[in-house]
Amino acid sequence: MKSLWRTRLRGDVREVRKSISLPSHMAKMAANEEKQQGHRAGVYKQKNKGHKHGKHRTKGEVERENKGRVSVMTLTKKQRKELRKMDRRHKANQLRKTKKDQVLTEKRRLGSRDGPPHLVAVVSLHTNADAGAVSKLLRGEGAGGVAHLERCVSGVGDSFGLIMPRFKQRFTFVNQSTDDMHSLLDVAKVADSLVFVLDSTEGWDTYGDHCLSCLFAQGLPSHALVCQGLSDISVKKRVDFRKALSKITEVRFPDSRLFPLDSDQDTTLLLRHLGSQRQRKLGFRSRRSHLLAERVAFTPNDPVEGSGGGPSGLGTLRVSGYVRGRALHANRLVHISGHGDFQLSQIDAPPDPLPLNLTTVRATKPGRGRDVEMQDGDGNEASVRVLMKADPSSRESLQAEAEVDPMDGEQTWPTEQELLDAEEARKNKRVMKVPKGTSDYQATWIINEDEKEETDEESSDDDDDGNDLMDEAMDGEDEENHSQETGSQAASEDEEEEEEEEVCSTERGGADQRYDDNMDEAAEEEGLKRYREARSHELFPDEVDTPLDAPARIRFQRYRGLKSFRSSPWDPMENLPLDYSRIFQFQSFERTRRRILAEAAADEDGAMDGWYVTLHIIDVPFSVMESVQSGKPLVLVSLLPHEQKMSVMHLLVQRHPSNTEPIKTKEELVFHCGFRRFRASPIFSQHTTADKHKMERFLRPDAPTVVSVYAPITFPPAGVLLFKQRNDGVQDLVATGSLLSCDPQRVVLKRIVLSGHPFKINRRSAVVRYMFFNRDDIMWFKPVELRTKWGRRGHIKDALGTHGHMKCVFDNQLRSQDTVLMNLYKRAYPRWTFDPYVPPQLPWFKKEVTIEMDDLDME
């Protein structure tokens, strides 16, 4: 009722309002207000600028013009950005799915019928860990293997092949010893997985940690941690032992699982894990075809055709194994790790010695092991067929250095002044009488009478000096004898008191003598000298003393001053050394690298990944066969184009924490770069983005350093290890890093600093001494800018006197304790000491000096 009453009341009010008549002037004002549209802006009204989308069309205009149509041609980078959000999302999903399928295909190929066997290296990291026992368990019947081949890897005694029909996979196990570091690194380069055998209490020892450092720096493939002996521990303590061992392994392997290996069931779990784990991809081997030799045979060359057969000559090396990585072509060069580069003559395809097809595998009686029969369909031995023969016209050459023509230089006619000087020198030639038939060379050794008199006078002076020295020595002996006579009585009185001390000293002397016998005095002196140089360089970087006996403008004539090290120009083609005529240079190394790697990825001609082939390598020295016979593995890699040529390689390394000795530049080091190892003398420089780089005299421990060296070209990525060889044959790990680039035009400047002392200071000017010692040197280096250790800058104004004092002007007043410096630069180059032969490395733990505590007992 209330709402109905309110509605009626509102309607009555409206009727009343309509019935009321307004005056005429008020009606006009109301009509004007209805016509008025809004406030009119004034002169000072703010006007914002409209959006300017530039000359290009907006996204909306492009979509309206295209009306959903997409061009058939390949989309450019600009057009790719114009795709709609849903199209980009669908394309990303497709790429992700394609990549995932590719990874799954590669993972399933490894160890299957279409791929190579899964290569597993068993490595012991502790002296108490037995890798042979692990191999025995893997070889046993309880593991589920159907067939195995003993010594399936040439040069390695404890190696075998294993077929697992349960997993439809096949494995090749290699028990690699850690005594030979070179062999360990070579096997790790080609291995698909590494099995580290640990001690149940300590994990790994000191040498095992050293091996892990080298493997991590080179590039660690997929791995598994194995421990034996946990079953012998009581059940209550077994959990604590596993927790303690896991805590030790977390430092190096934070995400790895520890596998106990004491039974056949543990062995089956390990094999399942190895076959299904994710494979870590190493760039330096996935882009190249590589092979681990399983069978090796050597055939000497015919003495008529070759350079001599037999052990001292060359021959053809036949290497059989599974191709891994990319396709292997017969026209490419192959590199044998530790021996050099060689050419192929042909590639054969023998039958697979470890087939996964179970129809060709026959199990023998228990206890006799298992073998594999390699037969064709008719039951006969399968014949070897030739896959590819090398074409001599298109085969890559072994030329490593550019041909140098010593006469290919600018020949100029001598000037008139040079001709006059030569004529004057001919006229002033010494004339002397010589016997008939004497040559010019013999005449130079004949002494005239005047010269003979001079030499006689000099010899007489020397004799007088010698007599004086003899007199002084005789006087000294007389005085010594007199002192001995006077002191004999006192010595006889104290003989009884000193007997006990002499006995103790002889005992200590015997221990000291045994200690000194194991010390190399020459190495100690050299180490002390190197340490003092490093300490001096740390306190006074790059400072040198101005010579007193030679002019500074002659001693430092190859150096020059720079206004600014960052912006001052330096021509990289100026005054190049003769060694630069022997190397190769790319117009654009990065563009060439991308092109060659793309061509290698698309090349499918030759022996494919997973094929068992036999390579015929020609002109191989017999030393390679001797290395295999001594028990070392043989690793081959197919080189990419240009990788046999010499150039200037730059490596980015970091000093290893275990190394504390100073490493000087141009000191011979052992390099492991990818599949290569060699010896060379590098130079060190700073890692900056400028066009000039300062040379470092010592390898810095606190910053990354660029190492420049003459070496064969290698396309990155690749791991780098640097070793320093001692006199006893032990090689210490010095630095680790990666391959940076190949650039002979990278300018490395060696800096020297000449220092002076402010003698008199007068506001902004000062008299400086001890930098030079004659007036000509001051005028020669006058254009070079000066600086001080406290940040002042200035220049030489004039020379004062003739003893090296000079007046200098600075931008502010000097302090009395300040030092005036002058920076001079010259370009530095590495030494050409490349040597592909690296001597075998001795385990450093076998060279440690052990001294019994009884020898050091001082009581």
C-alpha positions in Angstrom: 0.0 0.0 0.0 2.9 2.4 0.8 4.6 1.8 -2.5 1.4 2.4 -4.5 0.8 5.6 -2.5 4.3 6.8 -3.3 3.9 6.2 -7.0 0.7 8.1 -7.1 2.2 11.0 -5.2 5.1 11.3 -7.7 2.7 11.4 -10.7 0.7 14.2 -9.1 3.9 16.2 -8.5 4.9 15.9 -12.2 1.4 17.1 -13.2 1.7 20.1 -11.0 5.1 21.0 -12.4 3.8 20.8 -15.9 0.8 23.0 -15.1 3.0 25.8 -13.7 3.9 28.4 -16.4 7.4 30.0 -16.4 8.2 33.6 -17.3 9.4 34.3 -20.9 13.0 35.3 -20.1 13.5 32.2 -18.0 12.1 30.1 -20.8 14.7 31.6 -23.2 17.5 30.9 -20.9 16.5 27.2 -20.6 16.3 26.9 -24.4 19.8 28.3 -24.8 21.2 25.9 -22.2 19.7 23.0 -24.1 21.4 24.2 -27.3 24.8 24.7 -25.7 27.0 21.6 -26.3 29.8 22.1 -23.7 32.8 24.1 -22.6 34.8 25.8 -25.4 38.6 25.3 -24.8 40.8 28.4 -24.5 44.0 29.4 -26.2 46.2 27.7 -23.5 44.4 24.3 -23.7 46.9 21.4 -23.6 46.9 19.4 -26.8 48.6 15.9 -26.7 50.4 14.6 -29.8 49.0 11.7 -31.6 50.7 8.3 -31.8 53.3 8.1 -34.6 53.9 4.6 -35.8 56.6 5.6 -38.3 56.8 4.7 -41.9 55.8 1.0 -41.4 52.3 -0.2 -41.1 50.7 -1.1 -37.8 49.8 -4.6 -36.9 46.1 -3.9 -37.4 46.6 -2.5 -40.9 48.7 -5.5 -41.9 46.0 -8.0 -40.6 43.3 -6.1 -42.4 45.2 -6.1 -45.7 46.2 -9.8 -45.5 42.8 -11.0 -44.3 44.4 -14.1 -42.9 46.5 -15.0 -45.9 50.2 -16.1 -45.4 52.8 -15.9 -48.2 54.2 -19.1 -49.6 57.8 -17.9 -49.6 60.1 -18.5 -46.6 59.3 -16.0 -43.8 62.0 -13.5 -43.1 62.9 -12.4 -39.6 60.7 -9.4 -39.9 57.7 -11.4 -41.1 58.2 -14.0 -38.4 57.6 -11.3 -35.8 54.3 -10.5 -37.5 52.8 -13.9 -37.0 49.9 -14.0 -34.7 50.3 -15.3 -31.1 48.5 -18.6 -31.8 50.7 -19.3 -34.8 53.9 -18.7 -32.8 52.6 -21.0 -30.1 51.7 -23.8 -32.5 55.1 -23.4 -34.2 57.0 -23.6 -30.9 55.0 -26.7 -30.0 56.0 -28.3 -33.3 59.6 -27.5 -32.9 59.6 -28.9 -29.3 57.9 -32.1 -30.4 60.4 -32.5 -33.3 63.4 -32.0 -30.9 62.0 -34.4 -28.4 61.5 -37.1 -31.0 65.0 -36.6 -32.3 66.5 -36.9 -28.8 64.4 -40.1 -28.1 65.5 -41.6 -31.4 69.2 -41.0 -30.6 68.7 -42.4 -27.2 67.0 -45.5 -28.5 69.6 -46.0 -31.2 72.5 -46.3 -28.7 73.1 -50.0 -28.0 70.3 -51.1 -30.3 70.5 -53.1 -33.5 70.8 -49.9 -35.6 73.3 -48.1 -33.4 76.7 -48.8 -32.0 77.1 -50.8 -28.7 76.9 -48.8 -25.5 80.6 -48.1 -24.7 81.1 -48.1 -20.9 84.5 -47.4 -19.2 85.0 -48.7 -15.7 87.3 -46.4 -13.7 88.6 -46.9 -10.2 89.0 -43.7 -8.1 90.6 -45.3 -5.0 93.5 -47.7 -4.5 91.3 -49.9 -2.4 88.5 -50.0 -5.0 88.7 -53.0 -7.3 87.5 -52.3 -10.8 88.3 -55.8 -11.9 85.7 -57.2 -9.5 83.1 -54.9 -11.0 83.9 -56.2 -14.5 83.7 -59.8 -13.2 80.2 -59.2 -11.9 79.1 -57.5 -15.1 80.6 -60.4 -17.1 78.9 -63.1 -15.0 75.9 -65.2 -16.0 73.8 -63.7 -13.3 73.7 -60.3 -15.1 71.5 -61.8 -17.8 73.9 -61.5 -20.7 73.6 -63.9 -23.6 77.1 -63.6 -25.2 80.3 -61.9 -24.6 83.6 -61.4 -26.5 86.8 -61.2 -24.5 89.3 -58.5 -25.4 87.0 -56.8 -27.8 88.9 -53.5 -27.6 92.4 -53.6 -29.0 95.2 -52.7 -26.6 93.0 -53.1 -23.5 93.3 -56.4 -21.8 90.2 -56.3 -19.6 87.4 -55.5 -22.1 84.4 -57.5 -23.2 81.2 -57.2 -25.2 77.8 -58.1 -23.7 74.4 -58.7 -25.3 71.3 -58.1 -23.1 68.3 -59.6 -24.9 66.1 -58.7 -21.9 66.8 -55.0 -22.6 67.4 -55.4 -26.3 70.7 -53.7 -25.9 74.4 -54.5 -26.3 77.3 -53.1 -24.3 81.1 -52.9 -24.6 82.9 -52.6 -21.2 86.5 -51.3 -20.9 88.3 -51.5 -17.6 90.6 -48.5 -17.9 93.5 -48.0 -15.4 94.2 -44.5 -14.0 97.9 -45.0 -14.0 98.1 -43.7 -17.6 96.4 -40.3 -17.7 96.6 -40.0 -21.5 94.8 -43.3 -22.0 92.2 -42.4 -19.5 91.4 -39.1 -21.2 91.4 -40.7 -24.6 88.9 -43.4 -23.5 86.7 -40.8 -21.8 86.5 -38.8 -25.0 84.7 -41.6 -26.9 82.9 -43.4 -24.0 79.1 -43.2 -23.8 79.1 -43.7 -20.0 81.7 -43.9 -17.2 81.3 -46.1 -14.2 83.3 -44.8 -11.2 84.2 -47.4 -8.6 84.4 -45.8 -5.1 85.7 -47.0 -1.8 83.0 -47.7 0.8 84.5 -45.4 3.4 86.5 -42.7 1.7 84.9 -42.4 -1.7 88.0 -41.4 -3.7 91.6 -40.6 -2.8 93.8 -37.7 -3.7 94.8 -39.1 -7.1 91.2 -40.0 -7.8 90.2 -36.4 -7.2 93.0 -35.3 -9.6 91.5 -37.7 -12.3 88.1 -36.2 -11.7 89.4 -32.7 -12.2 90.9 -33.7 -15.5 87.7 -35.5 -16.6 85.4 -32.6 -15.6 87.6 -30.1 -17.5 87.7 -32.2 -20.6 83.9 -32.9 -20.6 82.3 -35.6 -18.6 79.9 -37.9 -20.4 77.0 -39.8 -18.6 78.2 -41.6 -15.5 77.2 -43.8 -12.6 78.7 -44.3 -9.1 79.4 -47.8 -7.9 80.5 -49.0 -4.5 81.3 -52.5 -3.3 81.5 -53.9 0.2 78.3 -52.5 1.7 76.8 -56.0 2.1 79.7 -56.9 4.5 78.6 -54.1 6.9 76.0 -54.8 9.5 72.4 -53.8 8.7 72.3 -51.2 11.5 75.4 -49.4 10.2 74.7 -49.8 6.5 72.4 -46.8 6.3 75.0 -44.6 8.1 77.7 -45.7 5.7 75.6 -44.9 2.7 74.7 -41.4 4.1 78.3 -40.6 4.8 79.4 -41.8 1.3 76.5 -39.8 -0.3 77.7 -36.7 1.6 81.2 -37.1 0.1 79.9 -37.6 -3.4 77.5 -34.6 -3.3 80.5 -32.3 -3.7 81.3 -33.6 -7.3 78.1 -35.4 -8.2 75.1 -33.6 -6.7 72.5 -35.3 -8.7 74.0 -38.8 -9.2 72.7 -42.0 -7.6 75.0 -44.4 -5.7 74.7 -48.0 -6.8 75.8 -50.8 -4.4 77.3 -53.7 -6.4 77.5 -56.9 -4.4 75.0 -59.2 -6.1 73.6 -60.1 -9.5 70.4 -58.2 -8.8 72.5 -55.0 -8.2 74.3 -55.7 -11.5 71.0 -55.9 -13.4 69.8 -52.6 -11.9 73.1 -51.0 -12.9 72.8 -52.3 -16.5 69.2 -51.0 -16.7 70.3 -47.6 -15.5 73.2 -47.4 -18.0 70.9 -48.3 -20.9 68.1 -45.9 -20.0 69.9 -42.9 -18.5 70.0 -39.6 -20.3 73.1 -39.2 -22.5 75.1 -36.0 -22.0 76.1 -34.5 -25.3 79.7 -33.3 -25.7 80.1 -30.8 -28.5 83.6 -31.6 -29.6 82.8 -35.3 -30.3 79.2 -35.1 -31.5 80.2 -33.0 -34.5 82.9 -35.3 -35.6 83.1 -39.0 -36.5 85.1 -41.0 -34.0 86.0 -44.6 -33.4 87.6 -46.8 -30.7 89.8 -49.5 -32.3 88.7 -53.1 -31.5 91.0 -54.9 -34.0 94.3 -53.5 -35.3 96.6 -55.0 -37.9 99.7 -53.5 -39.5 101.1 -54.3 -43.0 104.5 -52.8 -43.9 104.8 -51.0 -47.2 106.7 -52.4 -50.1 110.4 -51.2 -49.8 110.1 -50.1 -53.5 106.9 -48.1 -53.1 107.3 -46.8 -49.5 110.0 -45.4 -47.4 111.0 -48.8 -46.1 109.1 -51.6 -44.5 109.6 -53.2 -41.2 109.4 -51.8 -37.7 111.3 -48.7 -38.6 109.3 -47.8 -41.7 105.8 -47.0 -42.7 102.9 -49.2 -43.5 99.1 -49.6 -43.8 97.2 -49.8 -40.5 93.8 -51.6 -40.6 91.6 -50.5 -37.8 88.2 -52.1 -37.1 85.5 -50.6 -34.9 82.1 -49.0 -34.6 81.5 -45.5 -36.2 80.1 -43.0 -33.7 79.0 -39.4 -34.1 78.7 -38.3 -37.7 79.2 -40.2 -41.0 82.8 -41.2 -41.8 84.0 -40.3 -45.3 87.1 -41.9 -47.0 88.3 -38.6 -48.4 88.6 -37.0 -45.0 91.7 -37.1 -42.9 91.8 -39.0 -39.6 93.7 -38.1 -36.5 95.1 -40.8 -34.2 95.3 -39.4 -30.7 98.9 -39.0 -29.7 100.3 -39.9 -33.2 99.2 -37.4 -35.8 97.1 -37.0 -38.9 96.8 -39.6 -41.7 95.0 -40.4 -44.9 92.5 -43.2 -45.7 92.7 -45.4 -48.7 89.4 -47.3 -48.3 86.6 -48.3 -45.9 85.5 -51.9 -45.6 82.3 -53.4 -44.0 83.2 -56.7 -42.2 80.4 -58.6 -40.4 79.4 -57.3 -37.0 81.2 -59.2 -34.2 78.5 -58.4 -31.6 75.1 -58.7 -33.4 71.9 -58.2 -31.5 70.0 -60.7 -33.7 69.5 -63.7 -31.5 69.3 -66.1 -34.4 73.0 -65.8 -34.9 73.9 -66.2 -31.2 74.3 -69.7 -29.8 74.6 -70.3 -26.1 77.3 -72.8 -25.0 77.2 -75.1 -22.0 77.3 -73.5 -18.6 80.7 -72.7 -17.3 82.3 -72.3 -20.7 81.1 -68.8 -21.4 79.4 -67.7 -24.6 80.5 -66.9 -28.1 79.1 -65.4 -31.2 78.9 -67.0 -34.6 79.1 -64.5 -37.5 77.6 -66.3 -40.5 75.5 -65.4 -43.5 72.2 -67.0 -44.5 73.9 -70.0 -46.2 76.0 -70.9 -43.1 79.3 -69.7 -44.6 81.6 -67.0 -43.3 80.4 -63.6 -44.5 82.7 -61.9 -47.0 84.0 -58.4 -46.4 82.7 -55.8 -48.9 84.3 -52.5 -49.7 82.1 -49.5 -48.8 84.2 -46.7 -50.2 87.5 -46.0 -51.8 89.3 -42.6 -51.5 89.6 -40.5 -54.6 93.2 -39.2 -54.8 92.0 -36.1 -56.7 89.5 -35.0 -54.1 91.2 -36.4 -51.0 92.3 -33.8 -48.5 96.0 -33.0 -48.3 98.2 -33.4 -45.3 99.7 -30.0 -45.8 99.9 -28.3 -42.4 102.0 -25.3 -43.2 101.9 -22.8 -46.0 104.7 -22.8 -48.5 107.2 -20.1 -47.8 109.2 -18.5 -50.6 112.2 -16.7 -49.0 112.8 -14.8 -52.3 109.2 -13.6 -52.4 110.0 -10.2 -50.9 110.3 -6.6 -52.1 113.7 -6.2 -53.9 115.0 -2.6 -54.0 118.0 -1.2 -55.8 120.6 0.3 -53.4 120.7 4.0 -53.0 123.6 6.3 -54.1 124.7 6.8 -50.5 124.8 3.0 -49.9 126.9 2.6 -53.1 129.3 5.3 -51.9 129.6 3.7 -48.4 130.4 0.4 -50.0 133.1 1.9 -52.3 134.7 3.7 -49.3 134.7 0.5 -47.2 136.4 -1.3 -50.1 139.1 1.4 -50.4 139.8 1.4 -46.7 140.3 -2.3 -46.6 143.2 -3.5 -44.4 146.3 -4.5 -46.5 148.7 -7.0 -45.0 151.3 -9.5 -46.2 150.2 -13.1 -46.2 151.7 -16.3 -47.5 150.9 -17.3 -51.0 147.7 -19.3 -51.4 146.1 -17.9 -48.2 142.3 -17.2 -48.5 140.5 -14.2 -47.2 139.0 -16.1 -44.3 142.4 -17.4 -43.2 143.9 -13.9 -43.6 141.5 -12.5 -41.0 143.2 -14.7 -38.3 146.7 -13.5 -39.0 147.9 -11.0 -36.5 150.1 -8.0 -37.4 153.2 -7.0 -35.5 151.5 -4.0 -34.0 148.5 -6.1 -32.9 150.9 -8.7 -31.5 152.6 -6.1 -29.3 149.3 -4.9 -28.0 148.3 -8.5 -27.1 151.6 -9.0 -25.4 151.1 -6.0 -23.2 147.6 -7.1 -22.3 148.8 -10.6 -21.5 151.6 -9.1 -19.3 149.0 -7.0 -17.5 146.9 -10.1 -16.9 149.9 -12.0 -15.6 150.7 -9.2 -13.2 147.1 -9.3 -12.0 147.3 -13.0 -11.6 150.5 -12.7 -9.6 148.9 -10.2 -7.3 146.0 -12.6 -6.7 148.4 -15.4 -6.0 150.2 -13.2 -3.4 147.0 -12.4 -1.7 146.0 -16.1 -1.6 149.4 -17.0 0.0 149.1 -14.3 2.6 145.6 -15.6 3.4 146.9 -19.1 3.9 149.7 -17.9 6.2 147.2 -16.0 8.3 145.0 -19.1 8.4 147.9 -21.4 9.5 148.9 -18.9 12.3 145.3 -18.8 13.5 145.1 -22.6 13.6 148.3 -22.8 15.7 147.1 -20.3 18.2 143.7 -22.0 18.5 144.9 -25.6 18.8 145.3 -25.4 22.6 141.8 -24.2 23.1 140.4 -26.8 20.7 142.1 -29.6 22.6 140.6 -28.4 25.9 137.0 -28.6 24.4 137.3 -31.9 22.6 135.7 -33.9 25.4 132.7 -31.6 25.6 132.0 -31.7 21.9 132.1 -35.5 21.4 128.4 -35.9 22.3 127.4 -33.1 20.0 129.4 -34.6 17.1 127.6 -37.9 17.6 124.2 -36.2 17.5 125.2 -34.2 14.4 126.3 -37.3 12.5 123.0 -39.0 13.2 121.1 -35.9 12.0 123.5 -35.6 9.1 122.6 -39.1 7.9 118.9 -38.3 7.9 119.6 -35.0 6.1 121.8 -36.7 3.6 119.0 -39.2 2.7 116.6 -36.4 2.4 118.9 -34.4 0.2 119.5 -37.4 -2.1 115.8 -37.3 -3.1 116.0 -33.6 -3.9 116.8 -32.0 -7.2 119.0 -29.0 -6.5 118.8 -27.6 -10.0 115.0 -27.7 -9.9 115.0 -26.0 -6.4 117.2 -23.2 -7.7 115.1 -22.7 -10.8 111.9 -22.7 -8.7 113.4 -20.1 -6.3 114.3 -17.9 -9.2 110.8 -18.2 -10.8 109.2 -17.5 -7.4 111.3 -14.3 -6.9 110.4 -13.1 -10.4 106.7 -13.7 -9.8 106.9 -11.9 -6.4 108.7 -9.0 -8.0 106.1 -8.8 -10.8 103.3 -8.8 -8.2 104.8 -5.9 -6.2 106.1 -3.9 -9.2 104.1 -5.0 -12.3 106.0 -4.7 -15.6 108.7 -2.4 -14.1 112.2 -2.8 -15.6 115.5 -1.0 -14.9 117.0 1.3 -17.4 120.4 0.0 -18.4 123.5 2.0 -17.4 125.9 0.7 -20.0 123.6 1.1 -23.0 121.4 3.9 -24.4 117.7 3.4 -23.6 116.7 4.4 -27.1 118.7 1.4 -28.4 117.7 -1.1 -25.7 114.0 -0.3 -26.1 114.0 0.6 -29.8 111.2 -1.9 -30.5 108.8 -0.3 -28.0 106.6 2.6 -28.5 104.3 4.8 -26.4 100.5 5.0 -26.6 98.3 7.9 -25.8 95.5 5.6 -24.8 95.8 1.8 -24.6 92.1 1.5 -25.4 91.6 3.9 -28.3 95.1 4.4 -29.8 95.5 2.5 -33.2 97.8 -0.4 -33.8 98.1 -2.0 -37.2 97.7 -5.8 -36.8 99.6 -6.4 -40.1 102.7 -4.4 -39.1 106.1 -6.0 -38.7 104.8 -9.6 -38.6 107.4 -12.3 -37.8 108.6 -14.9 -40.3 106.5 -17.6 -38.6 103.3 -15.9 -39.8 104.2 -16.8 -43.3 103.8 -20.5 -42.4 100.3 -20.3 -41.0 96.8 -20.0 -42.4 94.2 -17.3 -41.7 90.4 -17.1 -42.3 88.7 -14.1 -43.6 85.9 -14.8 -41.1 86.6 -17.7 -38.7 83.1 -17.7 -37.2 81.3 -17.7 -40.6 83.6 -20.6 -41.8 82.9 -22.5 -38.6 79.2 -22.3 -39.0 79.3 -23.3 -42.6 81.6 -26.3 -42.1 79.6 -27.6 -39.1 76.3 -27.2 -41.0 77.8 -29.1 -44.0 79.1 -31.9 -41.7 75.6 -32.2 -40.1 73.9 -32.5 -43.5 76.5 -34.9 -45.0 75.2 -38.5 -45.1 77.8 -39.9 -47.5 80.1 -42.6 -46.2 80.0 -45.0 -43.2 77.0 -44.0 -41.0 76.8 -44.0 -37.2 76.6 -47.5 -35.8 78.3 -49.3 -38.7 81.1 -51.7 -37.9 83.9 -50.8 -40.4 87.5 -51.4 -41.2 89.6 -48.3 -42.0 92.7 -48.7 -44.2 95.1 -45.9 -43.0 98.2 -45.4 -45.2 101.7 -44.3 -44.3 101.4 -45.0 -40.6 104.7 -45.5 -38.6 105.2 -48.7 -36.8 105.3 -46.8 -33.5 101.5 -46.7 -33.6 101.4 -50.5 -33.6 103.9 -50.7 -30.8 101.7 -48.4 -28.7 98.7 -50.7 -29.2 100.8 -53.8 -28.4 102.0 -52.1 -25.1 98.3 -52.0 -23.9 97.2 -48.5 -24.8 93.8 -47.8 -26.5 93.7 -46.5 -30.0 91.3 -43.6 -30.6 90.6 -42.2 -34.1 88.6 -39.1 -35.1 87.7 -37.8 -38.5 88.9 -34.2 -39.0 86.8 -31.5 -40.4 88.1 -29.4 -43.4 91.1 -27.2 -42.5 91.7 -28.8 -39.1 95.1 -30.1 -40.2 96.5 -26.6 -40.9 98.5 -24.5 -38.5 97.4 -21.2 -37.2 97.3 -19.1 -34.0 94.8 -20.6 -31.6 93.5 -18.8 -28.5 92.4 -20.7 -25.5 90.5 -19.3 -22.5 91.7 -21.0 -19.3 91.5 -20.6 -15.5 94.4 -21.6 -13.3 93.7 -24.8 -11.4 93.5 -24.4 -7.6 95.9 -27.4 -7.0 98.7 -25.5 -8.8 100.7 -23.0 -6.7 103.9 -22.7 -8.6 104.3 -19.6 -10.9 103.8 -20.4 -14.6 105.8 -18.0 -16.8 104.8 -17.0 -20.3 106.6 -18.8 -23.2 107.2 -21.8 -20.9 106.7 -25.2 -22.5 103.4 -26.8 -21.5 101.4 -29.9 -22.5 98.1 -29.2 -24.2 95.0 -31.4 -24.4 92.7 -29.6 -26.9 89.7 -31.8 -28.0 91.1 -35.0 -29.5 94.6 -33.5 -29.9 97.5 -33.4 -27.4 100.8 -31.6 -28.1 103.6 -29.5 -26.6 104.0 -25.8 -27.2 105.3 -22.5 -25.7 102.3 -20.1 -25.4 101.9 -16.5 -24.3 99.3 -15.2 -21.8 97.1 -12.2 -22.2 94.1 -10.6 -20.6 90.6 -11.5 -21.7 88.9 -8.3 -22.8 86.7 -7.0 -25.6 89.1 -4.4 -26.8 91.2 -4.6 -30.0 94.4 -4.7 -28.0 95.2 -7.0 -25.1 97.9 -6.7 -22.5 100.3 -9.6 -22.2 100.7 -11.3 -18.8 104.1 -12.4 -17.7 102.7 -15.1 -15.4 99.5 -17.1 -15.4 97.1 -15.2 -13.1 95.3 -17.3 -10.4 92.4 -14.9 -9.9 91.1 -14.2 -13.4 90.5 -16.0 -16.7 93.5 -15.8 -19.1 93.8 -16.1 -22.8 96.5 -18.5 -24.0 97.8 -18.0 -27.5 99.8 -20.7 -29.2 100.8 -22.0 -32.7 98.7 -25.2 -33.1 96.5 -27.0 -35.7 93.1 -25.4 -36.3 90.3 -26.8 -34.2 86.7 -25.6 -34.4 85.1 -24.9 -31.0 83.6 -26.0 -28.8 86.3 -28.1 -27.3 87.7 -28.6 -23.7 91.3 -27.6 -22.9 93.7 -29.0 -20.3 97.2 -27.6 -19.6 99.9 -29.7 -17.9 103.4 -28.9 -16.9 106.0 -31.7 -17.0 108.5 -32.0 -14.3 112.1 -33.2 -14.7 111.1 -36.7 -13.4 108.3 -37.2 -16.0 105.3 -36.3 -13.8 102.8 -33.9 -15.4 100.9 -31.5 -13.1 97.6 -30.0 -14.0 98.1 -26.3 -14.4 94.9 -24.8 -15.9 91.6 -25.9 -17.5 89.3 -24.1 -19.9 87.9 -24.1 -23.4 88.8 -23.2 -26.9 88.1 -19.6 -27.7 88.9 -18.8 -31.4 91.4 -18.8 -34.2 92.7 -15.3 -35.0 96.3 -14.4 -36.0 95.4 -10.7 -36.0 94.6 -10.6 -32.3 97.1 -8.0 -31.0 98.9 -8.9 -27.8 101.1 -6.1 -26.4 103.9 -6.5 -23.9 104.2 -3.6 -21.6 107.3 -2.3 -19.8 107.3 0.5 -17.2 110.3 2.8 -16.7 110.3 4.5 -13.3 111.8 7.7 -12.0 112.0 9.6 -8.7 110.9 13.3 -8.3 114.0 15.1 -7.1 112.6 18.7 -6.8 108.9 19.6 -6.7 107.6 23.1 -7.6 103.8 23.1 -7.8 102.9 21.4 -11.1 106.5 21.1 -12.3 109.1 18.7 -11.0 112.6 17.6 -11.7 112.7 13.8 -12.2 115.8 11.6 -12.1 116.8 7.9 -12.4 114.5 7.3 -15.3 117.2 8.0 -17.9 120.9 8.6 -17.6 121.8 10.8 -20.7 120.3 13.7 -22.5 119.8 11.9 -25.9 117.5 9.3 -24.3 115.4 12.0 -22.7 114.9 13.8 -26.0 114.1 10.5 -27.7 111.3 9.6 -25.3 110.0 13.2 -24.9 106.7 12.7 -26.8 105.6 9.8 -24.5 103.1 10.6 -21.8 104.1 10.2 -18.2 101.9 9.0 -15.3 102.4 8.5 -11.5 101.3 5.9 -9.1 99.0 8.5 -7.4 97.1 9.2 -10.6 98.9 12.3 -12.0 99.5 12.7 -15.7 102.2 14.8 -17.4 104.9 15.1 -20.0 108.6 15.8 -20.4 109.3 19.5 -20.9 113.1 19.6 -21.2 116.3 17.9 -20.2 118.5 19.4 -17.5 122.2 18.7 -17.8 123.7 15.6 -19.3 123.2 13.0 -16.5 119.5 12.2 -17.0 117.7 14.9 -15.0 114.6 16.2 -16.7 112.0 18.8 -16.1 108.4 17.5 -16.2 105.0 19.2 -16.0 101.9 17.4 -14.5 98.2 18.2 -14.2 98.5 18.7 -10.5 101.1 19.0 -7.8 103.1 15.8 -7.0 103.7 14.2 -3.7 107.2 13.6 -2.4 106.5 9.8 -2.1 105.1 9.5 -5.6 106.8 7.7 -8.4 106.9 8.8 -12.1 106.2 6.1 -14.6 106.4 5.8 -18.4 104.6 3.0 -20.3 106.1 1.5 -23.4 104.6 -1.3 -25.6 105.6 -3.8 -28.2 103.7 -6.6 -29.9 104.4 -10.1 -28.6 104.1 -13.4 -30.4 104.2 -17.0 -29.2 107.2 -19.2 -29.9 107.0 -21.8 -32.7 107.8 -24.9 -30.6 104.9 -27.1 -31.6 105.6 -30.8 -31.0 102.8 -33.4 -31.6 104.7 -36.0 -29.5 103.9 -36.0 -25.8 105.9 -38.4 -23.6 103.9 -40.7 -21.4 102.8 -39.4 -18.1 103.9 -41.0 -14.8 101.5 -41.2 -11.9 102.5 -38.4 -9.5 101.6 -40.5 -6.4 104.3 -43.0 -7.3 107.0 -40.3 -7.2 106.2 -39.0 -3.7 109.2 -39.0 -1.4 108.6 -41.1 1.7 110.8 -40.6 4.7 110.7 -42.7 7.8 110.0 -41.0 11.1 113.1 -42.6 12.6 115.3 -40.6 10.2 113.8 -37.3 11.4 114.1 -38.2 15.1 116.2 -35.4 16.7 116.5 -37.0 20.1 
